[in-house]
Amino acid sequence: MKKYSIPKKSLILIAVLILLLITLSLVSNALQNGYDLFQKALAKERGEGNLEEAISLYQKVVAETKDESLAAKAQLRIGICYEKLGQKKAKLAQEAFQKVIDNYPGQTDTVKVAKEKLTVLLRAQAVVEKGDREFRIHRTWEGPDVDIYGAVSPDGNYISYTDSKTYNLAVWELATGKRRRLTKNPNLSGYAGQPIFSPDEKQIAFVWSVWDTELRLIGLDGSNPRTLFRNKSPYSLDFQLADWSPDGNHILALIPGAKEKNKIVLVSVSDGAMRTLKTLDGRYPEKMSFSPDGQYIAYDFPQQNDSKDRDIFLLATDGGQETRLIDHPANDYVLGWTPDGTRLLFASNRTGSVGVWIIQVADGQSLGQPELVKQDIGPIRSLGLTKKGAFFYGRNTGMRNVYLATVDPATYKVIGEPTPLSQRFVMANFAPDWSPDGKSLAYRSERISGFAGPRSSIISIRSLDTCEERELSPEMRGFWHIDWSPDGRYFLLAGYNNKNRLGLHIVDAQAGNVTATLLDGYWGSWSRDGKTIFYAKNDASTNSRPLVARELKSGEDKVLFPGVVGAGAAVSPDGEQIAFSSVSGEQYELATLYVLSLKQGKPHEILKLKSPEDFGPIAWSPDGDRLIFARRNFQENKVEVWQIPAEGGQPKNLGLSTTDMMSPISIHPDGNRIAFSSGRRKAEVWVMENFLPAKTESKGGQR
């Protein structure tokens, strides 16, 4: 038999190719490891506020990664972290930004940001060296109970907020740290939100929501509560409270209406009479603010239909002219007026990262170009400016992510520790749902534009086999619930569309476009044949939220259960039953878990809970024998996962618990795994001082 041998040149070529493949593999792994490390550092910086540890991780990225772009970004973040640590670290921040400029000249975008930040630091350093007052940003309130959806009082002494345990209106005193509740809310029967102070600081206007929405007033000491206006629109959840007029006689608000129309209105403080200033199309402002002289209202507005980028307008309160104050392709967002009304503070991402900007205003027109006050401020929400020119703002620093847990299919006890699904965007992953074939997991991942306001909710779809992800961007303001259709072709999303309307939206699972919308649905689930959607309908006319079956072909609705349905429902694997919760009692103090036969139409009571406990998300075991549900305790900020036989019986704790937040529980078709999202609610209030020219301040300096 003739023997064949491989030529020596071929052997050398093969060896070279193998070495090349190994090298490419090692480089690829190094790049991926560098990216993961960068994401961890970003989470430490933005999510936990642990700047020192973030700096250490960024330094490791710079030292180890072969990706020059990633190294430049990490070096930039090092400078930003030092900048956040205050004046004592200003020199280190300058050195870090200079390294970006010197070491990565080819990374033009990153170098541009580094140069801008270095210029600002050098200018600030020059001011300090002159002995002038120091520009200062510092955190003034932090902790799990901080709420950033209120406002600072004009004198800077108080911050209004919603108490997270009782949903009462409360105030926090900056000087003492004392908290005081102003309303009584037995059994969590309502929700006090959007509180704003009157110009004389003696009253607070706020929204009280149950099913309809009321605009209420109350004294700073809790005295003289009264209802000023009640909105019985089916879109009452969209009601937005904005500002007081400087004379204290009117309250500025956004009222939703029929046919996707929104109205900017003034509500009289004396008698609740309403005057419409402007009727808008389906688009809506995120922020509106009175000028100190009361002549203008500044508001931001989408540049085009379905656009997430906004410009800023001035609307004359006497019904006169309206002008576009900020006209720029970037995303611009109102923060507030300076005390003398000569300037408007706003946020913008025009340099690539979001910063605080200021522009001069006179007679309803802009003067000159905007000036940068603070670059890379991060995701913030304005709480307002004080009379002395201090700017208060809030930051959400809590984190939530999607987790996978292995369970014993016989007992559904969790085996081992749950593991996070993704290391990307770990602050805003939520609402997982398995595909019908169990090969993929869809979840919501939020992309924040850099400040409270316009943001994007993405559907991320991960393959379990390859771990690859694809993303869909439905044209919606945001959503919190995903339900995959039985054939895998569509998603049912609960949330707000780009015209700020609450509803259920059917989205193509391949293209990502919205194919149909059911208004007024708070959450929904598909029938097993995909022909019907079961949903909770917000019915303001009867102050209820009944369980309704919508036949998609005919569009007809059938009420399955009247009353007030709770946080979710789940259709049984055989499609013949639906499990849901409902609240009842004079103050909605009782929560009941039901299973309803779709053939017989009769609900069967499974379990009762009494306030402050309530039911969260519900799921069926794949064999249909058990219900898996979240059990929430609002006062203890605790959520636990339990199971109970579908016919009723003794509930059992599954050993899975979290704090604050838990999304729908999704059980894999094989019954061995569950997916859920969990996180911790956390926020901070910050204040920016000494950033205004002296002539815009009141005598005595700034607070």
N, C-alpha and C positions, 0 to 999 in steps of 0.2 A: 504494500500500500504506500502510495506517495505521500510524504509528509509535507505539510505547508507551513511556512514560517512568515511572520509579519516583518516586513522590512524595518530596518532600524529607524529610518526617517519617520515612518508612520508611528512607531512607538514613541518617539520624541514628541510628535504632534499630539498624540493622545494624552501624554503626560501633561503637556502644556495646557490643553483644553480642560483637563480635570482640575489642574491647579487654578485655572481662571474661574471655573465654576465655583470652586471652594471659596475663592477670594470674593467673588460677587455675592455668594451666600452670606459670608461673614460681614461684608459691607452692608448688605440689606438688613441683616439682624441688628447691626450697630445703629443703623438709621432708625429702625423701628424702636429699639430700646431708647434711643435719644428722644424720639417723639413721645413715648410713654412717660419718660422722666420729666419732660417739659410739661406735659399735662398734669402730672402729680404736683409739680412746683406751682403751676397755675392754680390748682385747687387749694394748695396751702396758702397762697397769696390772697386769692379772691374769696375763696369759700370759708377758710378758717381764720384768715387775718394773721396767720403765723408767718410774719415777714422774714424773720431770721432763718427759719428752716427753709422757706422758699428760696432765699438767697443761696443757701448751701446747695440746694438741688439745681438751681440755675447754673451755678458755678461748675457743678459736675457735668451738666450738659455741654457747657463751653469747652471743658477739658477733654471730653470723651467723644463728642459727635464729629463725624466727618462731613456733615451737612453744613456748609457755610451759612446758608440762610437761617437754619435753625439756631446755629451758634450766635449769629448776630441778634436774633430775636431774644435769646436767653440773656445775652449781655445787656440788651436794652432793658429787660425786665429787672435785672439786678439794679440798674440805676433807678428805675421807677420804685422799687422796694425801698432803697435807701432814701429816696425822696419822700416817701410816705412816712418814714421814721422821723421826719422833722429836721429842724435846722441843725441839730447836732451831727447829723449824718450827711449834711449838704455837700461837704468836701468829697466824701466817698461817692455820692451820686454823680458829682461832676466828673470824677475820674472814670466812673463806669460808662458814662455817655461818651467821654472822649475816646475810650477804647473802641466803642462801636465805630466812631468816625475814623480812627487810625487803622484798625485791624480789618475792617470789612468794607472798604470803599466801593466794592461792586454791588453791595446790597443797598441800592439807592433809596428805596422807600424807608427802610429801617434807619439809614443814616440821616435822612431828612428829619424824621421824628426826633432822633438823638440830638441833632443840631438845634431844633426848636426848643427842646427841653433844657439843653445846656445854656442857651441864650436866656431863657427865663430864670434859671438858677443864678447865672452870673449877674443878671440885673437885680435879682432879689438880694444877692450877697452885697452888691454895691450899696443898696438902700440900707442894709443892716450896718455896714461899715460907716455910713454917714451918721449913724445914731438915730435914724428915722424910725417910725413905727414899723413893726414887722408883720408882713403878710403871714397869716397863720391859719392852719386847718387842724382841727382836733376833734376827737370823738368825745361826745358829751353824754351819751346814754347807750348802754348795750345790755344784752341779756335775752333769754328765751321769751320773755313777756313783752318785749319792745314791739310796738306797732308803729309803722311809718306812714299810715294812711290818714293821719290827722293834720294838724297845723301848729305852728308856733304862734303864741300870742304876740300882738304888736309890740308889747313892752319887753318881750323876750323872757318872761318869767315862767311861762307854762307851755307845755305841749299837750294838745288834746289827742286822744287816741281811743281805740276800742279795746276793752279788756278781753284778752284771749280766752279766759276761762268762763266768763259769764256773758260775754257779748254786750256788756254795759258800756255806756259812755263814761269816760274817765279823763282825768287830767293828771299830769306829772309835773311837779314843781322842780325846776332846775336847781335852785339854790339848796334845797334840803333833800331832794330825791324822794319826797313823799308822794304817794299816789292816792287819789280820791275818786271814788265812783259817784257819778251824778245821777244815774238812773237805776231803776229796779227792774230786773228781768227774771222773774221766777221761772225756773225750769227751762231756761234758754228758749223762751217762746218767741223771741224776736231778736233783732240785730241792729245795733246802733253803729252807723258808719259815716264816713266823710265829714267829721266835725270841723267847723271853722269858727274862729273868734270874731265877734263884732269889733268895730274899730275902737270902741271905748273899753274893750276887754270885759264887759259886764255880762255878756250873753254868748252862748254858743249855739249855732245852727247846726243841725245834723239830720241825717236820714234815718228813719226807723222803718225797717223792712220786716214784714211777715209774708203776706202774699201780695197785697198792694204795698205802696210806698208812701210814707208820710214825711213831710218836711216839718221838723219840730224845732222849737226854741226852748232853752233852759238857761237859768242864771248860772254864773260861775260857781256859786255856792249850792247849786242844785235846786234853787227856788224858782217859783213861777213857771213851771213847764206848761207848754201849750202847743197845739198842733196848728200849723199855719196853712198847710196845703196837703191834700191827699191825692195821689195819682193812682187812678184805678185802671190805667192802661194795661193791656195784657203784656206790655213790654216794660212793666214797672221796674224790673231788675236793671234796666239800662239808664234809669234816672241818675243824673250827675249833678252834684252840688259843687259850685265853683268858688264863689267869692261874695263878700259883702261890699256894697257901695261905700265909698269913704264917708258919706254923711250918715250911714247906718240905717237908711230908710228902705233899702231894697236888697234882695239877695239874688245873685246871678246863678242861673242853673241851665242845664240842658235837658229838655223834655222830649222824649221819643214820641212819635206819632204813627199813624197808619200810613201805609204805602211807603214805608221806609223813608219817612221824613223826620228830621230832627229840628227842634226849635231852640234858639237861644232866647231865654226869657228873663225878665225881671219880676220878682215876686215881692209885693208890698209887705213890709214887716208889720204894718198896722192892721191890715185886713185880709192879707193873702191874695189880693187881686193880682192878676198876671198881665204883663205887657210883653208881646213878642217883639224882639229886636230884629231877628233874622230867621228865616226859614231855610234850612239847608236840604241838600239831597241826602242820600243814604250815608254819606260820609259824616264824620263827627270830629269835633275837637277833643284832644286829650287833656288840654289844660287851657283855662280861661282866667284872665286876671284884670281887675280894674286898675286904671292909672290913678295915682294918688289924688289928682284933681277931679276924678270922676267923669272926665270927658270921653275917655276911650276905653275899649276893652281889647286887650291883646289875646289872640288865640292862635293855636297852630292848626293846620288843616292839610289833609293829603293833597299832593300836587295834582293827582289824577285819580280816576276811579281805580280801586284795587291797588293803589300805590301805598307803600309803607313809608315813603319819604314825604316830609311835610315842609311847608313854608309857614311863615308867621304873618298874620294880618292884624290891622287895627280897625276896629269898628266903632264909629262915633255913637255915643249913647243917646244923642238927640235925634237919631234916625238919619243923620247926614252921611258924609262920605265914608267910604271904606277903602283902605289902601293896603297893598301888599308890602309889609315892612321888610321882610327877609325873603328874597327871591334867589334861591341857590339850589343846585341839583342835589345837595346833601340832605340829610335828615335833621331838621331844626325843630326845637321843642321849647316852649315857653317855661321859664323858671320863676320870673317875677320882676316887679319894678323896683328901682331904687327909691328911697324915701322921698326924694324931691321930684321924682317923676321925669327926670331928664334922661334917664337911661333904662334900657330893658335888658335883663339878664336872660340868657337862653343857652341851651345845650346844642351842640352840633358835632357831627362826625366828619366834617369837611376835610380834616387833615388825615383821615384814616382811622383815628381813634377818637373817642368822644371827649370833648373838653367843654369847659364853661366859657362862654363868650359874653361880651357886653357891647351894646350899640347905643349911640346917642339918638334921642328922639326930640323933635320940636314940632308943634302944630300938626301932629299926626303924620309926620314924615321922618325918615331916617336922615341923620347927618353923618356923612363920612362912612368909613368902612368899620365893620365890627372889629373889636380887639380881643385877643385871647387873654383870659384871666387865669385859667388852670387847665392844663392838658391832661388827658387820660384820667378823668375824674372817676371813671367806672360807672356801673349801673346805679343811678340815683333817682330819687323822687323828691321834688321840691316840697318843703314844709313852709316855705315863705321867707320873706325878709323882715327883720324887725325895724322899728323906727330909727334905730341907730345904725342900720346898714349891715347887720350880720345876716348871712345867708345860712339857713338851716336846711339840711337835706337828710334823707334816709337812704339806707342801703340794705338790701336783702342779702344776708350772708349765709343763710341756711343752705343745706345741701340735700338733695334727694336723688336716688338712683334706682335703677331696676336691678333686682336680685333674683337669683335662681336658688332653689332649695330642693334637696332630695328628701323624699318622704317614704315612710314604710306604707305601701299600699294597703296593708291589712289594718293599720291603726291611724294612718295619716300623721303620725308623729314625725317631726322634722329630724333628719339624721345629719349630724354635723352642722357646721356653720354655713349660712347662706353666703353665696359668692356674688359679687357685682357682675353684671352682664358686660358692662363697657367701662373703659377708663376715659372715654371721650365725653366731654360736656357733662361731667359728673354732677353738676349742680342742678340740672334740669331735665333728667330723664324720668319718665312717668308712664303710668297706664299701659302695662304690657298686655298682649293678647296673643295666644298661640294660633297658628294657622290650623285649619281643619285637619290637614294631613300631619300636623306635628313637626313639619320640617323647618318651619320658620317662626320667628317671634317678632311681632310688630310692637312698637312702643312710641310714645311721643317724646321728642327731644326739642327743647326750646332754645332758640337762638335769640339772645337779648341784644338789641341794637346798641346798648351802651348806657341807656338811662330808662327810667320807668316811662313807659309809653309804647310806641310801636315795637312790636317784636314778632318773631316768626315761630310758629309751631310746626315742626317737621315730623313726618311719619318715617321712622327708621325701621327697616325690615332686615333682620339678621338671619342668615342661613346657619342652621346648626351644624351642617356638614362642613362648610368651608369657613365659617365665621365672617364671611364677607357681608357687607351691608350696602343696601341701596336706600336712597332717600326720596320721599315725595313731599312736595310743597303745595298743599291745597290752599286755594285762595280764601283764607280765613284769618280772622284776627287771632284766634286761639281756640283750643279745645282741651278737654280733660278726660274724655272717655273714648275708647276704641272698641268696636265689636266687629270681628271678621265675619263676613257672610258665609253660609254653609258651603257654597261652591268656591270660595276663595277669590271671587272676582271683585268684591267690593268691601269697603270699610263703612261702618256707621259711626260717625263722629258726633259727639255732643259738644257744643261750644258756640262761639259767636262768629258770624260771618264778617266780611270786611265792611259791612254797613251797620255793624254793632247790634245785630239782631240775634237773640238766643234761639237755638233750634237744633234739630238733628239734620245731619248732612251726609248724604250718600256719596262716597268718593270712589272713583275707579282705582283699583289696587295696582294697576299697571301705569296708567297715565297720570294719576293724581288729581284729575279734574273733578269738580263737584258736579254730579249729575242730577241731584234732586235735593230739596230742602223741605223739612217739616218744621214750621215755626212753633215756638213755645214748648218744645220738648226738652226736658232737663237731662234725661238719659234714655237709652233705648237698647233693645236686644232683638235679634232676628229670630223668626220662627225657624224650625228645622228644615222646612221646605223653601225658605227664602222668600215667601210670598207675602208675609205679614211682618210688621214691626210692632213690638210691644213697647210702649213708652209711657213715661210720667208726663202728663200734660199740665203745664202751669195755667190754671184757670183763675184769673183775677176776679172774674165776675162772681164766682162762688167761693172765693178764698179757699180753694182746694187744689189738690194735685192728684187727680184720679189716675188709675192704671187703665190705659187705653190700648186697644188693638187697631192698628191702621192697616187695612188691606191695600197693598200698593197698586194693584191694577185698577180698582174702582175709586180709590181715595177715600173710602168710607171708614169712619171711626166707630168703634164699639167700646163702651165703657165696661170694663171687666170688674173693677173694684172702685167704688166712690171713696171720697175721703182724702187723706193726705198720705201719699205713698212716699217712702223714704229714699235712701241713697242709691238704690239699685235693684235690679231683678236678674234672674237667671232662668233660662228655659232648660227643662230636664233633657237628658240625652235622648230619650225616646220622643221628645217633642209634645208630650201630652200634659205636662204640668209646668207651672211657672212659680218660682219662689220669689218673694219680695217682702219688704218690711213696710210698716205703716205706723204713724204716730197718732195719738188720740188723747183725749182729756181736755179740760178747760184750758190748761197751759201747755198742752202737748207733752205732758209728763210721762206718758206711757208709750213704749215702742213694742210692736208685736211682729214676730216673724210668721209669715203665712206660706202655705203651699196651696195653689189654686188649680183645680182640675179644669183644663180648657174645654173638655167635652161636657162636663156637668155644670161648670160655671160656679162651683162652690168653693170658698176658701176654707182651709183647715188650719187652725191655730197651732203653731209649733212651740213657740217660746215667747215669754214676755220679759221685758226689761223696764226698769224705772229710772227716770232721770236722776243723776246726770249720765247714766249709761244709755247707749243707743247702738243700733246695728249699723255696721259699715257695709262694705262690698260682700256679695254672696256668690257662691259657686256650687255646682253639683259635682260629686265624685263621678268618674266616667261610668261606673256601674249603676248610677242613679239611686244608690241606697242611702247616701248621706249628703248633708248640706255642710259646706265649709263657709264660715262667715267671720267677719271682723267684728269684734266687740269693743266699742269705744267708750272711754270714760273721759268726758270733757274736762272735768275739774282736775284730774290727775294727769292730763295730757298723755294718756296711755292707750295703746291699741294692742289687742291680743287676738290671735286666730284660734277659733274653736270649731268643733264639729258636733253635729247632732243627727240622729237618724231622721230620714226624710218623713217618716210617719210620726215623729215626735219621740220624746224620751229624755234621757239625761245627757246634757251637753258635756263635752270634754275639751279641756284646754290642750292644744297641740304643741305648746312649748315654743311658739313663735310670737314675739312681741316687739313693739317699737314705740317710739314716742311721736306724738304730734300728727304725723301724716301717714296714711297708707292708701294705696290706690286699689282698684279692682284686683282680685285674686284670680289668676288664670291657671287652671290645672291642665297639664299636658295630657293628650289622649291616652298615653300609656299608663297614666295614674301614678307614675313614679317621681314626677317633678312638678313643682309649682313655680310660677313667676309672680312677683309682686314688686311694687316700688315703695320705698320707705324713705323718710328723711326727717330732719330736725328743723323746726321753725326757729329762725334766728334773724335778728335785724339789729341795726345800729343807727343812731342819730349822730350826725356830724355837723360842725359849724365852721363856716369860712369867714374870717374877719380881716379887717384892714386891707381890703382889696379895692376900695372905692377912692376916687380923688377926694381931697379934703373938702372941696366945695359941695359935695353931695351928702356930707354927713351933718348931723345935728351937732350943736355945741356939746362938748363933753366927751367927744370920741364915740367909739362904737362899743356895742355890747359884745 
